[in-house]
Amino acid sequence: MRKDDSDIKIFTKSEKKDEHSELHGIADVLGKHRETGNIDKANKLGEDLALMSVNKVVSIPYKEEINVAESEYALIQYQASILLIFSARHFLGEYLNETLIPIAMSALYNKLIDITPDLFKNVSGGAEISFYTLALSRDGIPSRHIGNCFAMLCKHDSDSTFANYGEKLYNYMDDTILKMIKQEGFCEV
């Protein structure tokens, strides 16, 4: 029979009240975001980023820099989509209000599921996101590390053209997401 109950926590009324107050605070903030239209804007932003991550790959501004065999092109497009989605996640975390980040990300993922479920499966369970996350944790210039990671994932580790392309895609998303957030006109809460 157990005699040591030191690991059992008994909640007092004041601890329950604090937890209850915290939940009310979160609900109040969400309510203010809803009233100002920020929730709808975050949903739209997430959906737009999903569409851009898939559709922009076809017309990426730096595509002409990479010269590959036709058989490699599908891999490059796939890896570019993954990088754009990773970058969207990262820069939403950098620029968007913390309450709105999960809303925008949920909209992004739901839209990906609708338009390309296979890509969503690979984004949610693939190693690429982990490689990019590790690349960002290194000292130095983040975009350069991301570019080198992109080249590696495209099976062109030592090709600076691929690394430069990945770096430009990452920087493109940085600029684009910041502009999109400003255009949406999120209200301060």
Secondary structure as GFF3:
##gff-version 3
##sequence-region A 1 189
A	DSSP	alpha_helix	13	36	.	.	.	ID=ss1
A	DSSP	alpha_helix	38	55	.	.	.	ID=ss2
A	DSSP	three_ten_helix	56	59	.	.	.	ID=ss3
A	DSSP	three_ten_helix	63	65	.	.	.	ID=ss4
A	DSSP	alpha_helix	70	95	.	.	.	ID=ss5
A	DSSP	alpha_helix	101	115	.	.	.	ID=ss6
A	DSSP	alpha_helix	117	125	.	.	.	ID=ss7
A	DSSP	alpha_helix	128	137	.	.	.	ID=ss8
A	DSSP	alpha_helix	142	153	.	.	.	ID=ss9
A	DSSP	alpha_helix	160	184	.	.	.	ID=ss10
###
